[in-house]
Each structure stands twice: as C-alpha cells, then as structure tokens.
Amino acid sequence: MSSTQAANFRTRDLYRQTRRAALLGLIVAVSLGVAKLLGGWFGHSLALLSDAANSLGDAFSSVSILGALWWAEQPSDPAHPYGHSRIETIAASYVALFLIGSGVCVGYEAIYAWNILVPAPEWYTFAIALVCIALNEGLFRYSMSVARSTGSKAVEASAWDKRLDVFASLVVLLGLAVTFFAGPAWHAVDHIAALIVGCIILFTGGSLFWSSLQELMDRQASPVVLAKIRSMALTVSGVHGVDKLHVRKAGLEYFVDIHIEVDPGISVTEGHTIGHAVKDRLVNEITAVKDVLVHIEPAHGVASHSG
C-alpha cells in the first residue's frame, strides 16, 4: 500500500469517527430540544423554552456538520485540486452565525416578556433539566475524545457547546427552583435565567465563528503540530535542517509546505529521493496530514560530498 493510499484509508477512519459523533449529537439534541420545548410550554418556563432553542440550534449544527463531512470526504477534482475538506470549516461558521442569531432572539424574548406574569413552573420541568444536564455532560466527554483523536474543530466546537449546555441547564434549574418555591411573584428569576442562557449561546456562537474565521484565513498550525512535523522531518536520513515550515488546516486535514536543507553537493535525483522520504514519513506517521510539498535547500556549513 502506497503512502497516499494509507493516508486516504486513515482519513476515511477520521471521517467515520466524526460522523458518528455528529449523528449521536443530532439524536440527543433533537430529543432534548423537543422535551424542553414541550416542558417549557406546558410547564410555564421561559428559561426552559430558551434552552430548547439552544438544543434545536445544536441539532441544526449537527445536521450541518454531517452534510459538511460528507462533502469534505469527496475526492479532489480538477476544479478543487486540494479537495473539499474546507467545507467543514465553512459549515462551522454558518452554524456559529445561527447560534448568534438564536442568542439575540432568546435575549429579546426574555426582556420583552419581563412583565408578563405566568403560573409557577410544573414539577416535571425539574426532571427535564436534570436529564439534559446528564445527557449533555456525557455527550461532551464522548465528543471531546473524538475531537482529540481526529483533530476536528467542528466536533470540538460541538463538544464545548454541549458543556455550555450543561451550564445553561444548571442556570435553568436554578431559575425553576426559585420560581417554583417562591411563587409567581419571583417570575423575574426565570427571565434572568433565560437572559443568561442567551448570553451563553452568544458566547458559544461568537467563539465558534472566530475560530472558523481564523482557519479560513489559513492561520499557522499550533506550535505542538509544528514541532512534531519539524522533529519528524529531521529524522529522515539526508536532512540537515528545516528552513521554513508552513502548515495550514482545512477541516480534519493538514497541508504542509516544508523547506528542508540537504548536502549542496548531491545530485537532483538524490535530493528528490530525500524529499519523497520526508513526504512519506510525515503522511504515514501523522494521521491528519493530507499532503506535503517539499522544497530542497542547500545546507549551509555542510561539506559537499560530490565527486
């Protein structure tokens, strides 16, 4: 099996893991969203209704991620020689904008209905909030493990969204408790809880949008990734140094541009062989590396071994 075939096989495995996480997130988000919507409507809790908007936004996020992952995995073509992996980042940015809009709507509704008296929330709204906390925390832990193993920013963002959902549900639970035990006169607490939920949604959407924007602008990879690539290239026989290293991330995949230093006296063929060895090493050893462009530079201070 060639290095390219091995890389494609490992990449398909990454996409399978991320699709599984996104599908599970979709199932949980839809289930919780419907439960919160019904519980908030019939149980008289604006905070729970606001949290339902958050969960249904998560469902939209999961659908977008699933669609983007399918598209991103499609092979390259003449019009897209680098493949389609960046669509995952584009989808994440649209999801972020949707979340920002949801946060604004939740906050507006909480303020608009501030002086409208409603009955005290029903007891089952507590049970819904508790189930939401448990399921979202479990989903956060699973999604984060997938994000760490695949390097998926979309899944990582979705995972942190679940952790923020846990905090949102805790706020809702507190608001429900105060309103339930203190009576309708304390209905403002429910509205305050809804406002806090809206702020959490805004923060999540803003953070996700900023992260997606940076990736779309080809921000350099993290120092950890750069150090790993640099040290691995230096283990290849014939490489005397790494002059330049640029790494950009597109969805789950990395594209590497590396300038290696070799003995200035070797032949073009020998330099070409060393360059291919560097590419094969990086593609085979680092799962997320999709492609490597190697440029050969003469090493300074290295005695020429040419005849």
JOFENWO-V588684 format. One record per residue. N is the residue number from 1. BURIAL is 1 if it has 9 or more other ideal C-beta (glycine too) atoms within 8 Angstrom, else 0. Layout:
n=(N	N)
burial=(BURIAL	BURIAL)
This chain:
n=(1	2	3	4	5	6	7	8	9	10	11	12	13	14	15	16	17	18	19	20	21	22	23	24	25	26	27	28	29	30	31	32	33	34	35	36	37	38	39	40	41	42	43	44	45	46	47	48	49	50	51	52	53	54	55	56	57	58	59	60	61	62	63	64	65	66	67	68	69	70	71	72	73	74	75	76	77	78	79	80	81	82	83	84	85	86	87	88	89	90	91	92	93	94	95	96	97	98	99	100	101	102	103	104	105	106	107	108	109	110	111	112	113	114	115	116	117	118	119	120	121	122	123	124	125	126	127	128	129	130	131	132	133	134	135	136	137	138	139	140	141	142	143	144	145	146	147	148	149	150	151	152	153	154	155	156	157	158	159	160	161	162	163	164	165	166	167	168	169	170	171	172	173	174	175	176	177	178	179	180	181	182	183	184	185	186	187	188	189	190	191	192	193	194	195	196	197	198	199	200	201	202	203	204	205	206	207	208	209	210	211	212	213	214	215	216	217	218	219	220	221	222	223	224	225	226	227	228	229	230	231	232	233	234	235	236	237	238	239	240	241	242	243	244	245	246	247	248	249	250	251	252	253	254	255	256	257	258	259	260	261	262	263	264	265	266	267	268	269	270	271	272	273	274	275	276	277	278	279	280	281	282	283	284	285	286	287	288	289	290	291	292	293	294	295	296	297	298	299	300	301	302	303	304	305	306	307)
burial=(0	0	1	0	0	1	1	0	1	1	1	1	0	1	1	0	1	1	1	1	1	1	1	1	1	1	0	1	1	1	0	1	1	1	1	1	1	0	1	1	0	0	1	1	1	1	1	1	1	1	1	1	1	1	1	1	1	1	1	1	1	1	1	1	1	1	1	1	1	1	1	1	1	0	0	0	0	0	0	0	0	1	1	1	1	1	1	1	1	1	1	1	1	1	1	1	1	1	1	1	1	1	1	1	1	1	1	0	1	1	1	0	1	0	0	0	0	0	0	0	1	1	0	0	1	1	0	1	1	1	1	1	1	0	1	1	1	0	1	1	0	1	1	1	0	1	1	0	0	1	1	1	1	1	1	1	1	1	1	1	1	1	1	1	1	1	1	1	1	1	1	1	1	1	1	1	1	1	1	1	0	0	0	1	0	1	1	0	1	1	1	1	1	1	1	1	1	1	1	1	1	1	1	1	1	1	1	1	1	0	1	1	1	0	1	1	0	0	0	0	1	0	0	0	1	1	0	1	1	1	0	1	1	1	0	1	0	1	1	0	0	1	0	0	1	0	1	1	1	1	1	1	1	1	1	1	1	1	1	1	1	1	1	0	0	1	0	0	0	1	1	1	1	1	1	1	1	1	1	1	1	1	1	0	0	1	0	1	1	1	0	1	0	1	1	1	1	0	1	0	0	1	0	0	0	0	0)
